[in-house]
């Protein structure tokens, strides 16, 4: 694992904070099972030092997930978030992310949107930065 003041990286994801936004970028060919979901969530929460952030979550590197991993992220993966924009690229990825949001309903109190363009995802998060 690589750690610096504004950047952390593990085998699944890279996190960085810039402009008041937490960038959560999955590495290529990431498979999310329960073990991965626990590591991803724990590392992000530790990196945030108990501060809430709007999150841009780039899911384009995810190639597969299992139900326990999805369930864990739906229950625990939105802790310390003000708003979340998911960035996906292909119709299949968009469909799977929309399904995750609709079925798991991660946090009804947190605004969540799905985007294909980073600029639109950033624009959505802008009102939630401090």
Secondary structure, 3 states (H helix, E strand, C coil): CEEECCEEECCCEEEEEECCEEEEEECCCEEECHHHHHHHHHHHHHHHCCCCEEEEEECCCEEEECHHHHHHHHHHCCCCEEEEEEECCCHHHHHHHHHHHHHHCCCCCCEEEEECCHHHHHHHHHCCCC
